[in-house]
Amino acid sequence: MAARKSKQFEWSHKHLLGLRELTAEEISFILDTAVGFEQVSTRSVKKAPPLRGKVVVNLFFEDSTRTRNSFALAAGRLSADIIEFTKKDSSVSKGETLLDTARNLEAMGIDIVVVRHSAGGAPKFLSRNINACVVNAGDGFCEHPTQGLLDVYTIRKIKGTLDGLKIAIVGDVAHSRVARSDMWAMNKLGAEVTFVGPPTLMPARVDELPVKVSYCLDDVIDKVDVINMLRIQFERLGGNPFPSIREYSHYFGLTVERMKRAKSDILVMHPGPINRGLEIESEVADGKNSVILEQVTNGLAVRMAVLFLVNQAAAQGN
């Protein structure tokens, strides 16, 4: 593989709000930085000093065990102090606004805010109104940038490059911020992305996005190099977007039978948590092509890289 030019690149973003506004070079630079943090998790003492003396707050207004714990562990391994904040533990339930909450936390001397919020644009709003670095951990139906980064990191680590790969993102695309971040990152790194699912679970104006669209998984299963199965987000569904769980699984579930038609080296991904037997059969989720646990592992190095880089940019006055 050719040497990556991003090693000559200097990161200048104090915030990570989404992947849409990043260039391919910037995305590659984050991935290259993450490679250097992988080894920290293999040491007997799993600590590195870059964020010593810094305070990171996990500001989560939505439930998310996986992402919140990953960010907490990433911050801890970089030697930061961590404040865990959830909506149920806060004064938001008493009427306090997002901005007031953030400003009160900032008054305690925080340096980085990792925020998840049901309102699209909440991280951008915070970035314009507080001095701390802001990292988007998922906002509305907009983006989940670190999930997108860990997904492309996992693919690049195994396949060597995304350039020329065909990738299917399958399922509840309409409600998935993961699908959007994946789309921007994968597209910019040279992959061909296809959204697959029923018309009722496709985003509005999908024809304006840099993707192909298919309403039949069987039409693409034998052509793709990577397949990312999205969770059906029952908590966000309005009405009945498909007749039944059984019918959805029949047409769009990744089954053992469907995998017989896939490429032998296809990568099977899922952002989690998995609805086993609905989006994907257990035999496939735990099978030889699955990289779902690798995604979780790689997420730690990627989030360490993101926290390191935004702090570095802030220290340089960006």
C-alpha positions in Angstrom: 0.0 0.0 0.0 1.2 3.5 -0.8 2.2 5.8 2.0 -0.6 8.0 3.1 -0.2 11.7 2.4 -2.2 12.6 5.5 0.9 12.1 7.6 2.0 15.5 6.4 -1.4 17.0 7.4 -2.0 19.3 10.4 -5.4 19.0 12.1 -7.1 22.3 12.7 -10.7 21.5 13.9 -11.5 22.3 17.5 -14.9 20.4 17.1 -16.0 17.2 15.4 -19.6 17.9 14.5 -20.0 15.7 11.4 -18.2 14.0 8.5 -20.1 15.8 5.8 -17.9 18.9 6.1 -14.6 17.0 6.3 -12.4 16.2 3.4 -11.1 12.8 2.5 -7.6 13.9 3.7 -9.0 15.0 7.1 -10.9 11.7 7.5 -7.8 9.7 6.6 -5.8 11.8 9.1 -8.1 10.8 12.0 -7.9 7.1 10.9 -4.1 7.3 10.8 -4.0 9.0 14.2 -6.2 6.2 15.6 -3.7 3.6 14.4 -1.2 5.1 16.9 -3.6 4.7 19.8 -4.4 1.0 19.2 -1.4 -0.2 21.1 -2.5 1.7 24.3 -5.2 -0.9 24.9 -2.6 -3.8 24.7 -0.3 -2.4 27.4 -0.3 -3.7 31.0 -0.9 -0.1 32.1 -3.6 1.1 29.6 -2.9 4.8 30.0 -1.4 7.6 27.8 -0.8 11.2 29.0 -2.2 13.5 26.2 -5.3 14.7 28.2 -3.8 14.7 31.7 -5.3 17.6 33.5 -8.2 18.0 31.0 -11.9 17.4 31.8 -14.2 15.6 29.5 -18.0 15.6 30.0 -20.3 13.0 28.5 -23.4 15.0 28.0 -26.0 12.4 27.0 -29.6 13.4 26.6 -30.4 10.0 25.0 -29.7 6.5 26.3 -26.5 5.0 24.8 -24.6 2.5 26.8 -22.1 1.5 24.0 -21.1 5.0 22.8 -21.1 6.6 26.2 -18.9 3.9 27.7 -16.6 4.0 24.7 -16.0 7.7 25.0 -15.5 7.4 28.8 -13.0 4.7 28.4 -11.2 6.6 25.6 -11.0 9.7 27.7 -9.8 7.7 30.7 -7.0 6.0 28.7 -5.9 9.5 27.6 -5.7 10.4 31.4 -8.5 12.9 31.4 -11.0 13.4 34.2 -14.5 12.4 33.2 -17.9 13.8 34.2 -20.8 11.5 33.3 -24.1 13.4 32.7 -27.4 12.0 31.7 -30.7 13.7 31.2 -32.4 11.9 34.1 -29.7 13.0 36.5 -29.9 16.7 35.4 -31.9 19.8 35.9 -33.2 19.5 32.3 -36.1 17.7 33.8 -36.8 20.9 35.8 -36.8 23.1 32.7 -33.1 24.0 32.3 -32.0 24.5 28.7 -29.3 22.7 26.9 -27.2 25.9 26.7 -27.7 26.6 30.5 -26.6 23.1 31.3 -23.5 23.3 29.1 -22.6 26.8 30.5 -22.9 25.5 34.0 -20.6 22.6 33.3 -18.2 24.9 31.5 -18.1 27.1 34.6 -16.6 24.0 36.4 -13.7 24.0 34.0 -14.5 21.4 31.4 -12.4 21.2 28.2 -14.3 18.8 25.9 -18.1 18.1 25.7 -19.2 14.9 24.1 -22.9 15.4 23.4 -25.7 13.2 22.2 -29.1 14.8 21.7 -32.4 14.0 20.0 -32.4 17.4 18.3 -30.5 17.7 15.1 -27.9 20.5 15.2 -27.6 20.5 19.0 -23.8 19.9 18.9 -23.3 22.7 16.3 -25.4 25.0 18.5 -23.2 24.3 21.5 -20.0 24.8 19.5 -21.1 28.3 18.7 -22.0 29.2 22.3 -19.4 27.7 24.6 -15.6 27.7 24.6 -15.0 24.0 25.1 -14.4 21.6 22.3 -17.6 19.8 21.2 -17.7 16.2 19.8 -21.0 15.0 18.3 -22.0 11.6 19.7 -25.2 11.5 17.7 -27.7 14.3 16.9 -31.3 13.7 15.8 -31.4 12.1 12.3 -28.3 14.0 11.3 -24.9 12.3 12.1 -23.0 10.0 14.4 -19.5 10.9 13.2 -17.4 8.6 15.4 -19.5 5.6 14.4 -18.9 6.5 10.8 -15.1 6.8 11.5 -14.9 3.5 13.3 -16.8 1.8 10.5 -14.4 3.0 7.8 -11.4 2.4 10.1 -12.5 -1.3 10.4 -13.0 -1.7 6.7 -9.7 0.0 5.9 -7.8 -2.1 8.4 -9.1 -5.4 6.9 -9.4 -4.4 3.2 -6.5 -2.0 3.0 -8.5 0.7 1.3 -12.1 1.7 0.6 -11.3 2.9 -2.8 -13.4 0.9 -5.3 -15.3 -1.1 -2.7 -19.0 -1.6 -3.0 -20.8 -1.2 0.3 -24.5 -1.8 1.1 -26.1 -0.1 4.1 -29.3 -2.0 4.8 -32.4 -1.3 6.8 -33.8 1.7 8.7 -31.9 4.3 6.7 -34.5 7.0 7.3 -33.9 7.1 11.1 -30.2 6.3 11.0 -27.6 8.9 11.7 -25.0 6.1 11.4 -26.1 5.6 7.7 -25.5 9.3 7.0 -22.1 9.5 8.6 -21.1 6.2 6.9 -22.3 7.5 3.6 -20.2 10.7 3.7 -17.0 8.9 5.0 -17.3 5.9 2.6 -18.1 8.1 -0.4 -15.2 10.5 0.2 -12.8 7.6 0.6 -13.8 6.2 -2.8 -16.4 3.5 -2.0 -19.7 3.1 -3.9 -22.5 3.1 -1.4 -26.0 1.6 -1.8 -28.8 2.2 0.6 -31.0 -0.9 0.8 -34.5 -1.1 2.4 -38.2 -0.7 1.9 -39.3 2.7 0.5 -40.9 3.5 3.8 -37.5 3.4 5.5 -35.6 5.6 3.0 -34.9 9.2 3.8 -36.7 12.0 2.0 -35.0 13.2 -1.2 -32.7 10.1 -1.1 -32.1 10.7 -4.8 -30.2 13.9 -4.0 -27.6 11.9 -1.9 -24.4 10.5 -3.2 -25.6 6.9 -3.1 -27.4 4.3 -5.1 -30.7 3.0 -3.9 -32.1 -0.6 -3.9 -35.4 -1.9 -2.6 -34.3 -5.5 -2.8 -31.4 -7.0 -0.8 -31.3 -10.0 -3.0 -30.4 -7.7 -6.0 -27.2 -6.6 -4.3 -26.1 -9.3 -1.8 -23.8 -11.0 -4.4 -22.2 -7.7 -5.6 -21.0 -6.0 -2.4 -17.8 -6.2 -0.5 -19.2 -4.9 2.8 -22.7 -5.0 4.2 -23.7 -2.9 7.2 -27.0 -4.0 8.7 -28.8 -1.2 10.6 -30.9 -1.6 13.7 -34.6 -1.1 13.3 -35.2 1.8 15.6 -38.7 0.9 16.9 -38.5 3.8 19.4 -38.4 6.3 16.5 -40.8 4.6 14.1 -44.1 6.4 13.4 -47.0 4.2 12.2 -46.2 0.9 10.5 -43.4 1.2 7.9 -43.6 -2.5 7.2 -46.5 -5.0 7.6 -44.7 -7.2 10.2 -41.4 -8.1 11.7 -41.6 -11.5 10.0 -42.0 -9.9 6.6 -39.2 -7.4 7.1 -36.8 -10.2 8.1 -37.9 -12.2 5.1 -37.0 -9.5 2.6 -34.3 -7.5 4.3 -32.8 -9.8 7.0 -29.2 -11.1 6.6 -29.7 -14.8 6.9 -27.5 -17.8 6.6 -29.2 -18.6 3.3 -28.5 -15.2 1.8 -24.9 -15.3 2.9 -24.5 -18.3 0.6 -24.8 -15.9 -2.3 -22.4 -13.3 -0.9 -18.7 -13.0 -1.7 -16.6 -15.3 0.4 -14.7 -12.4 1.9 -17.7 -10.0 2.5 -17.5 -8.0 5.7 -20.6 -8.1 7.8 -21.1 -5.0 10.1 -23.7 -3.7 12.5 -23.5 -0.6 14.7 -25.4 -2.3 17.5 -27.3 -3.1 19.5 -28.5 -6.0 17.4 -32.1 -7.2 17.0 -31.0 -10.8 16.5 -33.3 -12.7 14.2 -34.7 -9.5 12.7 -31.9 -7.6 10.9 -29.4 -10.4 11.1 -29.5 -14.1 12.2 -27.2 -15.0 15.1 -25.2 -17.5 13.0 -24.3 -14.6 10.7 -23.7 -12.1 13.5 -21.3 -14.5 15.1 -19.9 -16.0 11.9 -16.5 -15.9 10.2 -17.4 -12.8 8.1 -18.7 -10.7 11.0 -16.5 -7.8 12.2 -19.1 -6.5 14.7 -16.8 -7.0 17.7 -13.9 -5.5 15.8 -16.0 -2.4 15.3 -16.4 -2.1 19.0 -12.7 -2.5 19.6 -11.7 -0.1 16.9 -14.2 2.5 18.2 -12.0 3.0 21.3 -8.9 3.9 19.3 -10.9 6.1 16.9 -12.5 8.0 19.8 -9.1 8.4 21.5 -7.9 9.9 18.3 -10.8 12.4 18.0 -10.5 13.6 21.6 -6.7 14.0 21.2 -7.1 15.9 17.9 -9.8 18.4 19.0 -7.9 19.1 22.2 -4.7 19.7 20.2 -6.5 22.1 17.9 -7.9 24.0 20.9 -4.4 24.3 22.4 -3.2 25.8 19.2 -5.9 28.4 19.2 -8.0 27.0 16.4 
